[in-house]
Amino acid sequence: MPMLLSHEEQRRPFVCGRLTSSWKAFGIPLVASSQFAKGSDIRNMYRKLIGVFLIPREDSVDDDDNIEGSTTEELTDMEDSRTPDVGGVTDSSDGKELHTHSDADLEFYLTDEKGTIRDSRIAMNEPLASKVLPWRLSVLVCWPSKMVKRYKTRLLSSLPQIFKSDFFVKRPQESVSLYKCLEAFLKEEPLGPDDMWYCPGCKKHRQASKKLDLWRLPEILVIHLKRFSYSRFLKNKLETYVDFPVHDLDLSTYIGHRNGQSSNRYMLYAVSNHYGSMGGGHYTAFIHHGGDKWYDFDDSHVSAISEDRIKTSAAYVLFYRRAADS
């Protein structure tokens, strides 16, 4: 049976003095094919696949910062290396055991082809249920941060892609403009039978409708996009691409009360992004810092980013500042 293995790293940053936990995907998914009867079969196969990335004890864990320049050479060397033993990673020259794996280090979950859903955890010593054995098995492997430091995980991002899941394949993306979202938000909505309005006059529940209007606008406008859908049986992450203005968000036609004194135009200065699913995710931010300069904030990493890359389907919260009328 073919199996697709995606990777996630656990991050535990301190936020406001409290230890938090989040997950971030990394590396190219690995593909394996074998007979998988139990969870331990999946674990053992994964150990073999990642064994070539293990950093020997005598090497500093900081060497990972210096491997980008030698990625091609190391990957070439890996092709000639012997597959490591399941019980531990063994040096092919003298049989010296470099590290042993702990069964508790990695957690395995059933997932979708995108690797964004963390479904039921796979038990190591129990047979895989027949209902979870499709023609291709998709597994999400969760790494604790302490284990990531023991491996040259950056090499996982340099591997050739022999399989492209829906997560990597570019295809026509569902999109909607921010103005269409505003129109839907302000549209009159009839209340259903389960949401009838209680009339204080006749003392009865009546079929009614509700409508929201914008009366006036603030100096700082925060727009929270609906990225999560809830129903009685399902919870889902919405990946729709929302096309939002960067330089000129004009809300003049949506204002109920116009005093003619304040501008109704806004400039974007920040975007909060959410990656992941309902079960776990990761937040980053794009921040405008004067002129045409934008920066990508990802935990402790900050890097410059071009303006044409700040619009993505991960946009979750938009921050606008009122612009002066020219």
Secondary structure, 3 states (H helix, E strand, C coil): CEEEEEEEEEECCEECCEECCEEEECCCCEEEECCCCEHHHHHHHHHHHHHHHECCCCCCHHHHHHCHHHHHHHHHHHHHCCCCCCCEEECCCCCCEEEECCCCCCEEEECCCCCCCCCCECCCCCECCHHHCCCCEEEEEEECHHHHCCECHHHHHCCCCCCCCCCCCCCCCCEEEHHHHHHHHHCCEECCHHHCEEECCCCEEECCEECCCECCCCCEEEEECCCEEECCCCEEECCCEEECCCCCEECHHHECCCCCCCCCEEEEEEEEEEEECCCCEEEEEEEECCCCCEEEEECCEEEEECHHHCCCCCEEEEEEEECCCC
